[in-house]
Amino acid sequence: MNDQIILKTVPENVELKPIILVNAKKIVLFRAKELDLANNKTYVRSLLFMVGNELITTNYPDTKLLFAEIKLFEKGNKQNSFTTLEKYDGSINLKLKLTKGHIYITKAEALTISEIYNESKYGVSLQRLLESELKFSPELLTQLLYKSGFLNKIGR
């Protein structure tokens, strides 16, 4: 297994881009993209899942696991890491566990989240992500989110 180096600074050719999954519930996927201008290629280097101001996943394996739980929706169980099934307002919903509280995801939202997640990987190579994912320190990630202005927008 490759040792992961936690970044203290972001390489100039890497940018963090938000992908809105469910705007009303402030659910966002952040994709760290590396632009290789010399070879005219784009690589995904990290995928992070965030709700409001809370970062839910900090690495690709956890992000992929979370999206598998969302995709499987009604086949979830008590062993799920990020979600549970719960009856809410007369229907079955997926309850996303947060540090403080929770948020419910409907079937339609789960389908949308799953589809957008899959679409977010179109046209880019995952090779570098799988071989050596970029790991951001919590401080650096917070700094990037504030610098981009996105953390201020979504936190409202």
Secondary structure, DSSP 8 states (H G I E B T S, - for coil): -----EESS--TTEEEEEEEEEGGGTEEEEEEEEEETTTTEEEEEEEEEEETTEE---SHHHHHHHHHHHHHGGG--TT-SSEEEEEETTEEEEEEE-SSSEEEE-HHHHHHHHHHHHHTTTTSB-HHHHHS--EE-HHHHHHHHHHHTHHHHHT-
